[in-house]
């Protein structure tokens, strides 16, 4: 592969003070390459979202470094952070609370463009709506008038407004039903193929990220315990915790679901984790 666009090295995030606090993230390292999807998977409380927040400058970096295009971005001044904010964007978990209900969709999409000092925001709105599969007249409406899946499309359009190189997708489908999840994931993959954007995809569901990812990193209690290609991690997981995540992921086919449950029971009987 080419040079990583984003690199996290020995990241430590500690809350409660540098000396007496608790490490939420404990020496985590990974790279993300241009156009790649690296998924960060773990149960609630494993530290996934904290890593995303640290990359965005929203959580303190106690140790280690985060570099973007070979520039250190951990613990940089706010003025310097603003300069790179357009290159690293985020799609949050809840499309209901991440969009301002008092603003029209057009205003929501123009806001980051205006904040970055760029011009042509109003003209860009139609392109963004088309990119996420929404009608051109959606800009005149309010976010509350749309379904959950449509609101997440608006949030994705907002993340695309400044043509970023990296988007952090923090559980972007967990608040959606299964059918809507699939359409949003297909949209994200289509956008990546068209733009070459890289994703850090954060999820608790190994099943969701399987088709989405190039590589998967599994997080347990603030540490990466396994990382590899999506195929290897989902078909031949090395760590017992990854196998538990794999067994917990729902399968739409009831026959396959029952077979997997029977294999899990057999493994437990044999003393495997």
N, C-alpha and C positions, 0 to 999 in steps of 0.2 A: 504494500500500500504506500501511498504518499505520506508526507509529513502530517502528523496529527494536527487538526485545527484547534482542538481543545485537549489539554493535558492536566490531569489531577494527580499530584504526587504527594504521598504520605500525608494526606489531608487529616487534620485533627480539628474537630469542633467540640469545644468544651463550654458548658454552661455552668455558671456559679463561680466564676473566677478562675484564673490560670493555675493557681496552686491547689485550692481546695474544692474545685468543681468536679463535675462528672463528665467523662468523655462520651459524647453522643456518637461521634464519628471517630474511629480509632485507626489511623494510618491507612486510609483508603487511597488506592492508586488505580487509574485507568486512563486510556486515551480514547478520543473520538476522532475519526478521520472524516474528511470531506465527503458528503453524500451518504454517510453511514448512519444506521440506526443501532445505537447501543442501548439495550434495555437494562434497567436497574430494578431488580425484582426482590421483594421481601415482604414479610408480614407487617401489619401496622406496628409502628414503634421501632422498626429496624433501622431507621435513619435515612430512608430514601429521599424524602422531601427535604430534609435538612441539607443533604448534599446539593440538591438543586438550588436551594436558597443560598447556600454558600457561593455557588457559582454566580448567582445573580447579585451577590453582594448584600443579601438580606439576612445572612447569618454570619456570626463572627468566625474567622479562621484563626484558630489558636496555634496551629502548626501546619507545616507543609506548604505547598504552593499550588496555585491554579494559574495556568498560562493559556492565553488565547492568541493564536498566531505568533507564538514565541514571546508574547508580552505578558509579564506577570500582572494578573488582575485581582489577586487576593489582597485585601486590606489597602486598596488604593484610594486616594482622595475622591470625594463625590464628583468633583469636576471631571476627573479622568474617567470615572465610571460612566458618566453621561456620554462620553465620546464613543464608548464601545457598546452602549446599551442598544443601539440600533442593530448591532450584529448578533446579539444574543437575546432572543425573545422567549416568551413563556406562554403556554396555554394551561390554565389552571383546571382543577378538578370539577368545580361546580359552575356550570354555565349560567346558573340562576343568580349567583351572587357576584360573579366576576364582571358583569356588565352593568353600567350605570342605568338604572331604570328611567331617569329623567332626561336621558339623551336619545336622540334618534340614532339609528344605525349608522347613518352617514356621519354624524358628529363623532360617534364612537371610533369610526375608522379614520377620520381626519385628525383626531386628537394626537396620536403618536407622531404623525407626519408633521403637524404644526409644532409640536414640542421639540422635534429634532431640527427645526428651522428649514425644513424642506418645503418646496413649492409644489403646486399642482395637486394638492390633496383631494379636492373635489373631483377632479378628472380621474384620479386613481381609484375612487370608490367603485365605479362600475367595473373596472378590471378585477378588483378584489372580490366583489360579489360574484362575478362570473367564475373566478378561480375556485370558489368554494361551492358552486352550484346553487346560488340563490338568485332570484329574479332581480332585475335592475331596479324595480320600484321598492325593493326592500329597504333602501336607504332612507325612505321617507317615514318609515314605521319605527316603533319602539321595540326594544328587545322583549318586553313582556308579551308582545303579540305573537311570538314565535314559540314553537315547541322546544323541548330540551335539546334535541339533535340539531335543530336549526340555530339555536343560540350558540351551541358549541362551534358550528360553522362560522358564525359571526366572530367568535373569539379567535378562531384560527385565522380568519381574514385579518383581524387586527394584528395578530402576531406576524403576518406576512407583509404588513403595510410598508415596512422599511427595508424589505428584501434582506432579511437576516441570513447569516451563514449557519447559525445553530438555533434550534428551537427546543426548549425544555418542555416536554409534555408531561405534566404532573397528574397522573391518573385521569387522563382526559375523557375516558369512556366509562369510568366506574359509576357515574350517576345516571347512566343511560340504560335502556333496556337492550337485550341481546341483539335484536335486529338492528337497532340504531347504532349500537357499538360497531357492528360489522361495516355499516356504510361510512362511519366516521374514520375507521381504520383504513378503508379503501381510499377515502379521500386523502388522508395523510400520505399514503404510499404514492398516489398519483401526483400530489404536489411535489414530493421528493424527486420523483422521476423527471418532472418538468423543470424543477428549479435547482436541484442538486443540494438542497439544504440538508444539514445533518440533524438528527434527533437524539436527544437523551430522553428515552421513554421510560417513565417511572410507573411501576404497576405492582400490585400485590398478586396478580393473577398470571401465572406462568402460561396458561392456555391462551390468554389474550395476546401476549407478546410473541408467541411462537412464530406466526406468519409475518409479524411486523418487523422482526429483528434480523440484523446481520450477526450481532453477537449479544450475549446475555451475561450480565454479572449478577450473582446472587448475594444478597446482603443479609447478614444475621448479626443482630446486636452491634451494629455499627462497623462491622468488618465484612469485606468481600471474602466469601468462603469458596467461591467457584466462579470461573469466568471462561467462556469459550464460545464457539460458534453456536448459533441458535439450534442447529441440528444436533450437535453433540450434547448440549446441556439438556435439551428436551427429550432426546431419545436414549442417551446413555449417561445420566447424571452420576457424578462421582461421589457427591456428598449426600449423607442421609437426609439432611434438611431439604436439599433440592428435590429429592425423591418424595418427600412429604408434600412439598408444594405441587409437584407434578400430580400426585394422587388427589390433591384437593381441588385441582382445576376441573370445572364441570365439562362434561362431554354431551353434545346434543343427542347423540345416538344412545338410546337406553340399553341396547345390547352390549355395546362397547363399554358403557359405564358400569354395567353389572360385571362384565369380565374383569375390568380393572379392579373393582372392589374385591372380587374373589382372589385376584392375585395379591392384593394388599393384605387381605386376611391371612393368606398362606405365608406371606413374608413375615408377618407379625408372629405367626405360630412358630416359624423357624428361627425366631429371635433376631430378625433383621429390623433396622430402623426405617 
